Amino acid sequence: MNIQYISDGTGQTTGVFIPIKEWNQLKSKFKGIEQEETEIPEWHKKIVKQRLEDYKQNPDSAIDFDTAMDDIEKDL
């Protein structure tokens, strides 16, 4: 793939240029890649809202990330 990186005056990468032929190949391989924005399904939003409400009702029931990862790794 012949990707070209676009940089600003300070050398910071600010974008990527993909030739149209390669972009069309990517679009056919990964359906929906050209969508600018992904809509979050309403049922996802409801689950997150319910979990936030559960947390607000009982904040002591939450565990930190490291503890959660340790618990997950025990089951692997």
C-alpha positions in Angstrom: 0.0 0.0 0.0 1.4 3.4 -1.0 0.3 5.6 2.0 1.6 9.1 2.2 1.7 10.9 5.6 0.8 14.6 5.8 2.7 16.8 8.3 2.3 20.3 9.6 5.1 22.9 9.8 6.5 21.4 13.0 6.7 17.9 11.5 3.7 16.6 13.5 1.7 14.0 11.4 -1.8 15.5 10.8 -3.2 13.2 8.1 -2.8 10.3 5.7 -3.3 10.2 2.0 -4.4 6.9 0.5 -4.5 6.6 -3.4 -8.1 6.2 -4.6 -7.4 2.7 -6.1 -6.2 1.5 -2.7 -9.1 3.2 -0.9 -11.6 1.5 -3.2 -10.0 -1.9 -2.4 -10.2 -1.1 1.3 -13.9 -0.2 0.9 -14.7 -3.4 -0.8 -12.8 -5.4 1.8 -14.2 -3.6 4.9 -17.8 -2.8 4.4 -18.8 0.5 6.0 -15.3 1.9 6.3 -16.3 5.1 4.6 -18.9 5.9 7.2 -17.8 9.1 9.0 -19.6 8.3 12.3 -20.8 5.2 14.0 -24.2 5.4 15.7 -24.3 3.8 19.1 -27.3 1.5 19.3 -30.0 2.6 21.8 -29.8 -0.7 23.7 -26.1 0.0 24.3 -27.0 3.4 25.8 -29.6 1.8 28.0 -27.1 -0.7 29.4 -24.6 2.0 30.2 -27.3 4.2 31.8 -28.4 1.3 33.9 -24.9 0.5 35.0 -24.3 4.1 36.0 -27.5 4.1 38.0 -26.5 0.9 39.7 -23.1 2.4 40.6 -24.7 5.5 42.0 -26.9 3.4 44.1 -24.0 1.3 45.4 -20.6 2.8 44.7 -18.9 0.4 47.1 -19.7 -2.5 44.7 -17.3 -1.3 42.1 -13.7 -2.7 41.8 -10.7 -1.1 40.3 -9.2 -2.0 37.0 -6.2 -4.0 38.4 -8.5 -6.1 40.6 -10.9 -6.7 37.6 -8.0 -7.8 35.4 -6.6 -10.1 38.2 -10.1 -11.8 38.4 -10.3 -12.2 34.7 -6.8 -13.7 34.4 -7.6 -16.2 37.1 -10.2 -17.7 34.9 -8.0 -18.0 31.8 
